[in-house]
Amino acid sequence: MRTEIRSAVHNINSRDGYERIWGEGIPEISEAVKEMLKDWLEADEFGKIKLFFMGTCDYSEERSEYLIRELIRGNI
């Protein structure tokens, strides 16, 4: 018989647990940068967004992809 073990949710804002794994969450982003990211998102310029996070912000590829996903979900 298998017993399912569920751990307590440490961050209810994260549906998939990725934020809990990183422990860093979503960084503070200025309104000007949010507008720039929104424009790129509307133009489907995901490569530019990823390069911004990896180059300008110096985030890892995985964290950049996580932030893009949260941007698409509307959490940023």
C-alpha positions in Angstrom: 0.0 0.0 0.0 1.4 3.4 -1.0 1.0 6.4 1.2 1.1 9.8 -0.3 3.1 12.3 1.6 2.4 16.0 1.0 4.6 18.7 2.3 3.2 22.0 3.5 2.9 24.7 0.9 5.4 27.4 1.8 4.3 29.9 -0.9 0.7 29.7 -1.9 1.3 32.2 -4.8 3.3 29.6 -6.6 1.2 26.9 -8.3 4.0 24.6 -9.4 6.4 25.0 -6.5 9.2 26.6 -8.6 9.3 29.7 -6.5 9.7 27.7 -3.4 12.6 25.9 -4.9 14.4 29.1 -5.9 13.5 30.8 -2.7 14.0 34.2 -4.5 10.5 34.7 -5.9 9.8 37.5 -8.3 12.2 40.5 -8.0 11.1 44.1 -7.7 10.7 45.5 -11.2 10.2 49.2 -12.0 7.2 50.4 -13.9 9.3 51.4 -17.0 10.8 47.9 -17.2 7.4 46.3 -16.7 6.1 48.3 -19.7 9.1 47.3 -21.8 8.5 43.6 -20.9 4.8 44.0 -21.6 5.6 45.4 -25.1 8.0 42.5 -25.8 5.4 40.0 -24.5 2.7 41.4 -26.8 5.1 41.2 -29.8 6.1 37.6 -28.9 9.7 38.6 -28.4 10.5 36.0 -25.8 14.1 35.9 -26.9 14.6 39.5 -26.0 12.9 39.0 -22.6 15.2 36.0 -21.9 18.3 38.0 -23.0 17.2 40.9 -20.8 16.9 38.6 -17.7 20.1 36.7 -18.4 22.2 39.6 -19.6 21.1 42.7 -17.8 19.8 41.1 -14.7 22.4 38.3 -14.7 19.9 35.6 -13.8 20.4 31.9 -14.7 18.7 30.4 -17.7 16.3 28.5 -15.5 15.3 31.5 -13.4 14.9 33.6 -16.6 12.5 31.0 -18.0 10.6 30.9 -14.7 10.2 34.7 -14.8 9.0 34.6 -18.4 6.4 32.0 -17.4 5.3 34.2 -14.5 5.2 37.2 -16.9 2.9 35.3 -19.3 0.7 34.2 -16.3 0.3 37.9 -15.3 2.1 37.5 -12.0 4.7 40.2 -12.7 
